Amino acid sequence: MPELPEVETVVRSIAPLTGQRILSAEFRNLRILRGGDPARLSARLQGRRIVAVQRYGKFILASIEGGGYLTIHLGMTGRLLLGGSPGKHSHAIFTFDRATLLFDDSRQFGSIEFSEDFPHRVARLGPEPLEIPFDQFAAALQRHKTRIKSLLLNQTFVRGVGNIYADEALFRAGIHPQALTQRIRRDRARKLYDAIVAVLTEAIAAGGSSISNYVDAEGRKGFFQISHRVYRRTGEPCATCRTPIRRVIVTQRSSHFCPRCQKR
């Protein structure tokens, strides 16, 4: 699933749509359209401009002229593509003044939703990990009693961090994914905070991680995957100590870590 760096990269690549008018919007699949009638939504969007495109965690939010929000979640395999010809997985087609935007999703786990008010499922997300002050982060950490990997994946704690960047940040901070949050002292919390900021910032600069079919709206792959130190490197030697990387399941998700460098 695209995480914060990938979604941020997509948002930046569709920035040219800001200010453009929607000439038409075609929805071909009801499964990806949440709580809306395709014909009615098409009519509502036609002729209205995109005021702004922003990222909130893993969500893409387009503010619409005259009020309203178009919320897009890419799910597992969703892609927004500028230009090109629609294919069998093109479930929504937006035609603008000077561009065409396709929503492709082979597994159909992504979604598009229109709301007049700021969407509830976005409003309930936690703070932005690149903006939250350390003291707020540390205090929130101590309020929870769970495994640290589980907490990092909880989108009400901080928004946008997923499996890839949780694993990579925990490795840089030297914290085991199964470590209990209430046992993480302030100095270790600081290392984790700094690691999260660093890994997300670096990944954004690299255009995200292209693990499977992720590309930005121009069709360009990210290349941060070549910098992964633990994610999906089970059995390979740790870049720091050469100990084989291991994998455990935390909150039904694979977690990759170095048993020597990362302590509970």
KEMARLUM-296126 format. One record per residue (C-alpha): residue number from 1; residue in one letter; chain; x, y, z. Coordinates in nm, 2 decimals, padded with zeros to 4 digits. Layout:
<nodes>
num,residu,chaine,x,y,z
NUM,a,A,X,Y,Z .
...
</nodes>
This chain:
<nodes>
num,residu,chaine,x,y,z
1,m,A,00.00,00.00,00.00 .
2,p,A,00.14,00.34,-00.09 .
3,e,A,00.24,00.52,00.23 .
4,l,A,00.31,00.88,00.32 .
5,p,A,00.62,00.93,00.09 .
6,e,A,00.45,00.77,-00.21 .
7,v,A,00.12,00.96,-00.16 .
8,e,A,00.32,01.29,-00.12 .
9,t,A,00.50,01.22,-00.44 .
10,v,A,00.17,01.16,-00.62 .
11,v,A,00.02,01.48,-00.48 .
12,r,A,00.32,01.68,-00.60 .
13,s,A,00.30,01.52,-00.95 .
14,i,A,-00.07,01.62,-00.99 .
15,a,A,-00.01,01.97,-00.86 .
16,p,A,-00.06,02.11,-01.21 .
17,l,A,-00.43,02.03,-01.19 .
18,t,A,-00.47,02.31,-00.93 .
19,g,A,-00.68,02.58,-01.09 .
20,q,A,-00.80,02.36,-01.38 .
21,r,A,-01.17,02.31,-01.45 .
22,i,A,-01.32,01.96,-01.45 .
23,l,A,-01.48,01.93,-01.79 .
24,s,A,-01.61,01.58,-01.72 .
25,a,A,-01.59,01.30,-01.46 .
26,e,A,-01.67,00.94,-01.55 .
27,f,A,-01.70,00.67,-01.29 .
28,r,A,-01.69,00.32,-01.43 .
29,n,A,-01.69,00.11,-01.11 .
30,l,A,-01.92,00.15,-00.82 .
31,r,A,-01.69,-00.05,-00.59 .
32,i,A,-01.44,00.23,-00.58 .
33,l,A,-01.70,00.51,-00.55 .
34,r,A,-01.80,00.54,-00.19 .
35,g,A,-02.15,00.65,-00.10 .
36,g,A,-02.23,00.83,-00.42 .
37,d,A,-02.43,00.80,-00.74 .
38,p,A,-02.20,00.82,-01.05 .
39,a,A,-02.42,01.03,-01.27 .
40,r,A,-02.51,01.27,-00.99 .
41,l,A,-02.15,01.31,-00.88 .
42,s,A,-02.04,01.36,-01.24 .
43,a,A,-02.30,01.64,-01.28 .
44,r,A,-02.19,01.80,-00.95 .
45,l,A,-01.82,01.81,-01.05 .
46,q,A,-01.86,01.93,-01.41 .
47,g,A,-01.74,02.28,-01.46 .
48,r,A,-01.59,02.32,-01.12 .
49,r,A,-01.22,02.40,-01.06 .
50,i,A,-00.97,02.22,-00.84 .
51,v,A,-00.88,02.48,-00.57 .
52,a,A,-00.61,02.28,-00.40 .
53,v,A,-00.46,01.92,-00.38 .
54,q,A,-00.32,01.81,-00.04 .
55,r,A,-00.21,01.50,00.13 .
56,y,A,-00.35,01.39,00.47 .
57,g,A,-00.17,01.08,00.58 .
58,k,A,-00.23,00.83,00.30 .
59,f,A,-00.53,01.03,00.17 .
60,i,A,-00.53,01.27,-00.12 .
61,l,A,-00.78,01.56,-00.08 .
62,a,A,-00.88,01.78,-00.36 .
63,s,A,-01.07,02.09,-00.26 .
64,i,A,-01.34,02.18,-00.51 .
65,e,A,-01.45,02.53,-00.62 .
66,g,A,-01.78,02.63,-00.46 .
67,g,A,-01.73,02.39,-00.17 .
68,g,A,-01.67,02.02,-00.12 .
69,y,A,-01.39,01.77,-00.11 .
70,l,A,-01.29,01.48,-00.34 .
71,t,A,-01.11,01.23,-00.12 .
72,i,A,-00.90,00.96,-00.29 .
73,h,A,-00.73,00.66,-00.12 .
74,l,A,-00.51,00.45,-00.34 .
75,g,A,-00.56,00.13,-00.14 .
76,m,A,-00.32,-00.15,-00.24 .
77,t,A,-00.27,-00.10,-00.61 .
78,g,A,-00.44,00.23,-00.69 .
79,r,A,-00.27,00.48,-00.92 .
80,l,A,-00.34,00.83,-01.04 .
81,l,A,-00.20,00.88,-01.39 .
82,l,A,-00.19,01.20,-01.60 .
83,g,A,-00.26,01.14,-01.96 .
84,g,A,-00.25,00.80,-02.14 .
85,s,A,-00.54,00.59,-02.26 .
86,p,A,-00.79,00.43,-02.03 .
87,g,A,-00.75,00.06,-01.98 .
88,k,A,-00.95,-00.22,-01.82 .
89,h,A,-00.85,-00.11,-01.47 .
90,s,A,-00.93,00.26,-01.53 .
91,h,A,-01.22,00.30,-01.29 .
92,a,A,-01.25,00.68,-01.30 .
93,i,A,-01.16,00.93,-01.57 .
94,f,A,-01.13,01.31,-01.50 .
95,t,A,-01.10,01.53,-01.80 .
96,f,A,-00.96,01.88,-01.73 .
97,d,A,-00.89,02.19,-01.93 .
98,r,A,-00.54,02.08,-02.01 .
99,a,A,-00.51,01.72,-01.88 .
100,t,A,-00.67,01.39,-01.82 .
101,l,A,-00.64,01.21,-01.49 .
102,l,A,-00.70,00.83,-01.47 .
103,f,A,-00.77,00.64,-01.15 .
104,d,A,-00.64,00.29,-01.21 .
105,d,A,-00.67,00.01,-00.96 .
106,s,A,-00.63,-00.36,-01.05 .
107,r,A,-00.74,-00.50,-00.71 .
108,q,A,-01.01,-00.23,-00.65 .
109,f,A,-00.92,-00.17,-00.29 .
110,g,A,-00.88,00.21,-00.35 .
111,s,A,-01.17,00.46,-00.32 .
112,i,A,-01.30,00.79,-00.43 .
113,e,A,-01.55,00.98,-00.23 .
114,f,A,-01.71,01.33,-00.25 .
115,s,A,-01.83,01.52,00.06 .
116,e,A,-01.96,01.87,00.11 .
117,d,A,-01.78,01.89,00.45 .
118,f,A,-01.43,01.80,00.55 .
119,p,A,-01.44,01.41,00.54 .
120,h,A,-01.48,01.24,00.88 .
121,r,A,-01.24,00.96,00.80 .
122,v,A,-00.96,01.22,00.73 .
123,a,A,-01.05,01.44,01.03 .
124,r,A,-01.01,01.15,01.27 .
125,l,A,-00.65,01.08,01.17 .
126,g,A,-00.36,01.16,01.40 .
127,p,A,-00.11,01.44,01.35 .
128,e,A,00.13,01.47,01.06 .
129,p,A,00.45,01.29,01.16 .
130,l,A,00.66,01.56,00.98 .
131,e,A,00.50,01.84,01.18 .
132,i,A,00.42,01.70,01.53 .
133,p,A,00.65,01.85,01.80 .
134,f,A,00.87,01.59,01.98 .
135,d,A,00.71,01.66,02.32 .
136,q,A,00.37,01.59,02.18 .
137,f,A,00.50,01.27,02.02 .
138,a,A,00.67,01.15,02.34 .
139,a,A,00.36,01.22,02.55 .
140,a,A,00.13,01.04,02.31 .
141,l,A,00.37,00.74,02.31 .
142,q,A,00.35,00.71,02.69 .
143,r,A,-00.04,00.72,02.68 .
144,h,A,-00.05,00.39,02.50 .
145,k,A,00.03,00.04,02.62 .
146,t,A,00.10,-00.17,02.32 .
147,r,A,00.38,-00.29,02.09 .
148,i,A,00.56,00.00,01.92 .
149,k,A,00.51,-00.14,01.57 .
150,s,A,00.13,-00.17,01.63 .
151,l,A,00.12,00.19,01.75 .
152,l,A,00.31,00.33,01.45 .
153,l,A,00.06,00.16,01.22 .
154,n,A,-00.23,00.32,01.41 .
155,q,A,-00.33,00.61,01.19 .
156,t,A,-00.48,00.79,01.49 .
157,f,A,-00.14,00.81,01.65 .
158,v,A,00.04,00.96,01.36 .
159,r,A,-00.10,00.96,01.00 .
160,g,A,00.07,00.81,00.70 .
161,v,A,00.33,00.57,00.84 .
162,g,A,00.29,00.22,00.72 .
163,n,A,00.47,-00.11,00.72 .
164,i,A,00.78,00.00,00.52 .
165,y,A,00.86,00.32,00.70 .
166,a,A,00.77,00.18,01.05 .
167,d,A,01.03,-00.10,01.00 .
168,e,A,01.29,00.13,00.86 .
169,a,A,01.25,00.39,01.14 .
170,l,A,01.25,00.13,01.41 .
171,f,A,01.58,-00.01,01.27 .
172,r,A,01.74,00.33,01.27 .
173,a,A,01.63,00.40,01.62 .
174,g,A,01.75,00.06,01.74 .
175,i,A,01.41,-00.04,01.87 .
176,h,A,01.26,-00.39,01.84 .
177,p,A,00.91,-00.39,01.67 .
178,q,A,00.77,-00.58,01.96 .
179,a,A,00.90,-00.34,02.23 .
180,l,A,00.63,-00.22,02.47 .
181,t,A,00.56,00.15,02.43 .
182,q,A,00.55,00.22,02.81 .
183,r,A,00.91,00.09,02.84 .
184,i,A,01.05,00.33,02.58 .
185,r,A,01.23,00.60,02.77 .
186,r,A,01.25,00.96,02.65 .
187,d,A,01.60,00.93,02.50 .
188,r,A,01.48,00.63,02.29 .
189,a,A,01.16,00.81,02.20 .
190,r,A,01.38,01.09,02.07 .
191,k,A,01.58,00.85,01.85 .
192,l,A,01.26,00.71,01.71 .
193,y,A,01.11,01.05,01.65 .
194,d,A,01.42,01.16,01.46 .
195,a,A,01.43,00.84,01.27 .
196,i,A,01.07,00.87,01.15 .
197,v,A,01.13,01.23,01.03 .
198,a,A,01.46,01.13,00.86 .
199,v,A,01.33,00.82,00.68 .
200,l,A,01.01,00.99,00.56 .
201,t,A,01.21,01.30,00.44 .
202,e,A,01.46,01.08,00.25 .
203,a,A,01.19,00.87,00.10 .
204,i,A,01.00,01.17,-00.03 .
205,a,A,01.32,01.30,-00.18 .
206,a,A,01.37,00.97,-00.36 .
207,g,A,01.01,00.96,-00.49 .
208,g,A,00.90,00.69,-00.26 .
209,s,A,00.95,00.31,-00.27 .
210,s,A,00.85,00.12,-00.58 .
211,i,A,00.80,-00.23,-00.43 .
212,s,A,00.54,-00.35,-00.68 .
213,n,A,00.35,-00.13,-00.92 .
214,y,A,00.37,00.21,-00.75 .
215,v,A,00.45,00.50,-00.98 .
216,d,A,00.37,00.87,-00.96 .
217,a,A,00.12,01.04,-01.19 .
218,e,A,00.38,01.08,-01.46 .
219,g,A,00.45,00.71,-01.45 .
220,r,A,00.79,00.75,-01.27 .
221,k,A,00.90,00.49,-01.02 .
222,g,A,01.05,00.58,-00.68 .
223,f,A,01.39,00.45,-00.59 .
224,f,A,01.40,00.46,-00.20 .
225,q,A,01.37,00.08,-00.20 .
226,i,A,01.74,00.06,-00.28 .
227,s,A,01.80,00.23,00.06 .
228,h,A,01.58,-00.02,00.26 .
229,r,A,01.79,-00.16,00.54 .
230,v,A,01.55,-00.42,00.68 .
231,y,A,01.21,-00.42,00.50 .
232,r,A,01.17,-00.74,00.30 .
233,r,A,01.53,-00.83,00.36 .
234,t,A,01.47,-01.14,00.57 .
235,g,A,01.78,-01.36,00.59 .
236,e,A,02.01,-01.10,00.44 .
237,p,A,02.29,-00.96,00.66 .
238,c,A,02.23,-00.64,00.86 .
239,a,A,02.40,-00.34,00.70 .
240,t,A,02.54,-00.25,01.05 .
241,c,A,02.64,-00.58,01.22 .
242,r,A,02.59,-00.85,00.95 .
243,t,A,02.34,-01.05,01.16 .
244,p,A,02.07,-01.20,00.94 .
245,i,A,01.75,-00.99,00.93 .
246,r,A,01.45,-01.16,01.09 .
247,r,A,01.08,-01.14,01.04 .
248,v,A,00.80,-01.16,01.30 .
249,i,A,00.43,-01.09,01.28 .
250,v,A,00.30,-00.79,01.47 .
251,t,A,-00.07,-00.69,01.44 .
252,q,A,-00.10,-00.94,01.15 .
253,r,A,00.17,-00.76,00.96 .
254,s,A,00.52,-00.87,00.88 .
255,s,A,00.79,-00.68,01.07 .
256,h,A,01.15,-00.70,00.96 .
257,f,A,01.43,-00.62,01.21 .
258,c,A,01.79,-00.70,01.32 .
259,p,A,01.78,-00.91,01.64 .
260,r,A,02.12,-00.77,01.74 .
261,c,A,02.08,-00.39,01.67 .
262,q,A,01.72,-00.36,01.78 .
263,k,A,01.65,-00.40,02.15 .
264,r,A,01.32,-00.44,02.34 .
</nodes>
